[in-house]
């Protein structure tokens, strides 16, 4: 593994900051079970302390022609605790420099899912193909708490300032 901080610690005790109560900046605050399905790949990792997204890597070489999309395996499966979700986001550098994005961004990995995490990548560049190599960082995984709603049927919704305005109702873009 590289010198990057691992996403998932086998130590159930997060590193403490100087005050003794608060975890150190960027220290893991949640233990997530991780199964590497490909021993030749690096485990998900954060590039810098405090980063929200842990990098996921391609399990295989991928060629994406302009406009092409493909489901790319990462060689990783996880067991999230109940009440958490892993959201799969595009990597901003790949999106900006090469037009590579995640089709259903963010992708959702539910707490009950135990299969391999795969990412649906799309080459949005209209002129150039993208070649990804096995081990390249292709997406980032953000783990968040989930609220579970109890849906209550009503005849009338409570009022709000916004009301039913949506889809451009606040203005914004002004065409020339």
C-alpha positions in Angstrom: 0.0 0.0 0.0 1.2 3.5 -0.7 1.9 6.2 2.0 -1.7 7.4 1.7 -4.0 7.0 4.7 -6.2 3.9 4.3 -10.0 4.4 4.2 -10.8 1.5 6.4 -9.0 0.9 9.6 -8.8 -2.5 11.4 -8.2 -0.5 14.6 -11.6 0.3 16.1 -10.1 3.2 18.0 -9.6 6.4 16.0 -6.5 8.5 16.6 -7.3 11.2 19.2 -6.4 14.9 18.8 -4.5 16.7 21.6 -7.7 17.4 23.5 -8.2 13.7 24.0 -11.9 13.7 23.0 -12.0 14.8 19.3 -10.4 12.5 16.6 -7.3 14.0 15.0 -7.9 15.9 11.8 -8.5 13.4 9.0 -8.4 10.4 11.3 -10.9 7.6 10.6 -14.1 8.0 12.6 -15.9 4.8 11.3 -14.8 1.2 10.9 -15.9 -0.4 7.6 -15.2 -4.0 6.7 -13.3 -4.2 3.5 -12.7 -7.2 1.3 -10.1 -6.8 -1.5 -11.2 -9.1 -4.4 -7.9 -8.4 -6.2 -4.7 -8.6 -4.1 -2.8 -6.7 -6.9 -4.8 -3.5 -6.3 -4.4 -0.8 -3.7 -7.2 -0.5 -1.1 -9.4 2.6 -1.3 -7.5 5.5 0.2 -7.7 9.2 0.9 -5.1 11.3 -0.9 -4.9 13.9 1.9 -6.0 14.1 5.6 -9.5 15.5 5.8 -10.5 14.5 2.2 -14.2 13.4 2.0 -13.7 11.0 -0.9 -11.6 7.8 -0.9 -10.1 6.9 -4.3 -11.4 3.7 -6.0 -9.2 2.1 -8.7 -9.9 0.3 -12.0 -9.6 -3.5 -11.7 -8.9 -3.8 -15.5 -7.7 -1.8 -18.4 -10.5 0.2 -20.1 -10.7 1.9 -23.5 -13.6 4.4 -23.7 -14.4 5.8 -27.2 -16.0 9.3 -27.4 -19.5 9.0 -25.9 -18.9 5.4 -24.7 -19.9 4.2 -21.2 -18.8 1.1 -19.4 -19.3 -0.6 -16.0 -15.8 -0.8 -14.5 -15.1 -3.2 -11.5 -12.9 -1.9 -8.6 -11.9 -5.1 -6.9 -13.5 -3.9 -3.7 -16.4 -5.0 -1.6 -17.5 -3.5 1.7 -19.9 -4.1 4.6 -21.2 -0.7 5.7 -22.8 -0.4 9.1 -26.6 0.0 9.1 -27.4 3.7 8.7 -24.6 4.5 6.3 -24.3 4.7 2.5 -21.3 5.0 0.2 -21.8 7.5 -2.6 -19.6 7.1 -5.7 -18.6 10.4 -7.3 -16.5 11.3 -10.3 -12.9 12.5 -9.7 -12.8 16.2 -10.5 -9.5 16.1 -12.3 -10.6 13.4 -14.7 -13.9 15.2 -15.3 -12.2 18.5 -16.0 -9.2 17.3 -18.0 -10.7 14.4 -19.9 -14.5 14.6 -19.7 -14.7 11.3 -17.7 -17.7 11.2 -15.4 -19.9 8.7 -13.5 -23.2 8.2 -15.3 -25.4 7.9 -12.3 -23.5 10.3 -10.1 -23.5 9.8 -7.3 -23.7 6.0 -7.5 -25.2 4.5 -4.4 -23.8 1.5 -2.4 -26.4 0.6 0.2 -25.4 -0.8 3.6 -26.8 -4.2 2.8 -24.8 -4.7 -0.5 -21.9 -7.1 -0.3 -20.9 -7.5 -3.9 -18.1 -5.8 -5.8 -18.3 -2.1 -6.2 -18.4 -1.2 -9.9 -18.5 2.3 -11.4 -20.4 3.2 -14.6 -18.0 5.6 -16.4 -18.8 7.8 -19.3 -16.5 9.5 -21.7 -18.2 12.8 -22.4 -15.4 14.0 -24.8 -16.8 14.2 -28.3 -13.4 13.8 -30.0 -11.0 11.8 -27.9 -10.9 8.3 -26.4 -9.8 7.7 -22.8 -7.5 4.8 -21.9 -7.5 3.8 -18.3 -5.0 1.3 -16.9 -5.5 -1.3 -14.2 -4.9 0.5 -10.9 -5.8 4.0 -12.1 -7.9 6.0 -9.8 -11.3 6.3 -11.5 -13.8 7.5 -8.9 -14.1 8.5 -5.2 -16.3 7.0 -2.5 -17.9 9.3 0.1 -19.4 7.5 3.1 -22.3 9.3 4.8 -25.0 8.8 7.4 -28.5 8.0 6.2 -31.8 9.2 7.6 -34.7 6.8 7.2 -38.0 8.6 6.6 -41.5 7.5 7.7 -43.7 8.8 4.9 -47.1 10.2 6.1 -49.9 10.8 3.6 -51.5 14.2 3.9 -54.1 16.1 2.0 -52.2 19.3 2.0 -48.4 20.0 2.4 -47.2 22.7 4.8 -46.4 26.1 3.3 -42.9 27.3 2.4 -41.4 30.4 0.9 -40.5 28.5 -2.3 -43.8 26.7 -2.7 -44.0 24.7 -6.0 -41.4 26.8 -7.9 -38.7 24.6 -9.4 -36.7 24.0 -12.6 -35.4 27.5 -13.1 -38.0 29.4 -11.1 -35.3 31.4 -9.3 -33.7 32.7 -12.6 -30.0 32.5 -12.9 -28.8 32.0 -16.5 -29.5 34.9 -18.8 -29.3 34.1 -22.5 -27.7 36.9 -24.6 
